[in-house]
Amino acid sequence: MTFNEAVKHKKNILKNSSEFTKTLYDYIIIPAQKEEGLKYIDEFRKSPSSFLDESCKAYSSDSNFKVFLFAKNQD
């Protein structure tokens, strides 16, 4: 999906998620290509607070994205 579609999808997920779920997980937008998505997640893990939704654009070669459920405090 496009970045804008991914943002809309993320907002819809957040709207329908419980507050408890939001304390356990982050919903992040990542590149749809597996290798690019894994690279983005690896960088995200190092400093989650320094990443914005827009950050994923720099990791995508084809402008295709997806919403990923990321467990907070993963080691």
C-alpha positions as CSV (number, residue, x, y, z in Angstrom):
1,M,0.0,0.0,0.0
2,T,1.1,3.6,-0.4
3,F,2.4,5.5,2.6
4,N,-0.8,7.5,2.9
5,E,-2.9,4.3,2.8
6,A,-0.6,2.8,5.5
7,V,-1.1,5.9,7.7
8,K,-4.9,5.6,7.3
9,H,-4.7,1.9,8.1
10,K,-2.6,2.6,11.2
11,K,-5.1,5.2,12.4
12,N,-8.0,2.8,12.0
13,I,-6.1,0.1,13.9
14,L,-5.3,2.5,16.7
15,K,-8.9,3.7,16.9
16,N,-10.1,0.1,17.3
17,S,-7.4,-1.1,19.8
18,S,-7.8,-1.1,23.5
19,E,-5.6,1.1,25.7
20,F,-4.1,-2.1,27.2
21,T,-3.0,-3.3,23.8
22,K,-1.5,0.1,23.1
23,T,0.7,-0.2,26.2
24,L,2.1,-3.5,25.0
25,Y,2.5,-2.8,21.3
26,D,3.6,-0.1,18.8
27,Y,2.0,-0.1,15.4
28,I,4.7,1.1,13.0
29,I,4.7,1.6,9.3
30,I,7.5,-0.3,7.6
31,P,8.6,-0.9,4.0
32,A,6.7,-3.8,2.5
33,Q,9.8,-5.5,1.0
34,K,11.0,-8.0,3.5
35,E,14.7,-7.0,3.6
36,E,13.9,-3.3,3.8
37,G,11.3,-3.9,6.5
38,L,13.8,-5.9,8.6
39,K,16.5,-3.3,8.2
40,Y,14.0,-0.6,9.3
41,I,12.8,-2.6,12.3
42,D,16.5,-3.2,13.3
43,E,17.1,0.5,13.3
44,F,13.8,1.3,15.0
45,R,14.7,-1.1,17.9
46,K,17.9,1.0,18.6
47,S,16.0,4.2,19.3
48,P,12.2,4.0,18.9
49,S,11.5,7.5,20.1
50,S,13.7,9.0,17.3
51,F,11.5,7.5,14.5
52,L,8.4,9.0,13.1
53,D,6.0,7.4,10.6
54,E,7.7,9.3,7.8
55,S,11.1,7.8,8.7
56,C,10.2,4.5,6.9
57,K,10.2,6.3,3.5
58,A,14.0,6.5,3.6
59,Y,14.2,2.7,3.8
60,S,11.9,1.9,0.9
61,S,13.0,1.5,-2.6
62,D,9.5,1.1,-4.1
63,S,7.2,3.2,-1.9
64,N,5.2,0.2,-0.8
65,F,4.5,0.0,3.0
66,K,2.6,-2.1,5.6
67,V,1.6,-1.7,9.2
68,F,3.6,-3.8,11.6
69,L,2.7,-4.8,15.1
70,F,5.8,-4.3,17.2
71,A,6.0,-5.5,20.8
72,K,7.3,-2.9,23.1
73,N,10.4,-3.7,25.2
74,Q,11.5,-6.5,23.0
75,D,15.1,-7.6,23.6
